[in-house]
Amino acid sequence: MSKANNANLGTAVITGASTGIGAIYADRLARRGYDLVLVARSADRLQELANRLQATHGRSVRTVAADLTQAADLARVEELLRSDASVTLLVNNAGVGGTGPLLQSDIGKMQDMIALNVTALTRLTYAAAPGFVERKQGAFINIASIAAIAPEILNGVYGGSKAYVVAFSQSLQHELGDKGVRVQTVLPGATATDFWRIAGVPVEHLDQNIVMRAEDMVDAALAGFDQGEFATVPALQDGAKWDAYERARRAMHPEISGTQPASRYGVATAKAA
């Protein structure tokens, strides 16, 4: 058993916490000194993880077995976030993916993907945000994907759902950044988890030169969090490229709305008499 960390960092709520990236976040955050609330569908896996983390790190670990695509389960987690003033960090990690082309995808599964990747993340964030603002303390870590900025590489609904996570996080940062609330969005590339098997392509079938260990991905993401990054792309060697991407986006702001079409379209417009 490792020595317990006596730091008082509050409670971290982690969704999709029973395995993979979520379970690694749970271990790393407990090691840092957070108490935990672990949320996932499998009660048995959650309890097994909670027992291990309590024994290893000496932190309080609660579990909530919940399917976040189900309204009643989602509402229970929302209520916890609204009512528990010890919560200082929400890791929105729960999500599912898809690798098949849009025209070969099941629309019901795509709807479930949106319910988890978009709707649940949004509702949980809205449940936690007022308390964070009131206490002038709190942070969101929203797990997106490189598919958010490269939607051509995987299923389009998946890429669209993760682009939403980035845009939503940008808005959160804009609105809450001066109110004591931190926002980070993480854009992992291919990561060695069960995500790929569930999405339809086992990770063993990928080019192993592009696959990162899940532990390394989480450690890099937390290093980015410590460095104050808004967007963390764990595999991106030159962070200045993200900065340039963001500057290019912002440079368009003064020109993206106006009374006249751009001259490059050659559209004649009526002039006021």
Beta strands, then each sheet from edge to edge (+ up, - down):
strand 1: 11-15
strand 2: 35-40
strand 3: 61-65
strand 4: 87-92
strand 5: 138-143
strand 6: 181-186
strand 7: 231-232
sheet 1: 3+ 2+ 1+ 4+ 5+ 6+ 7+
end
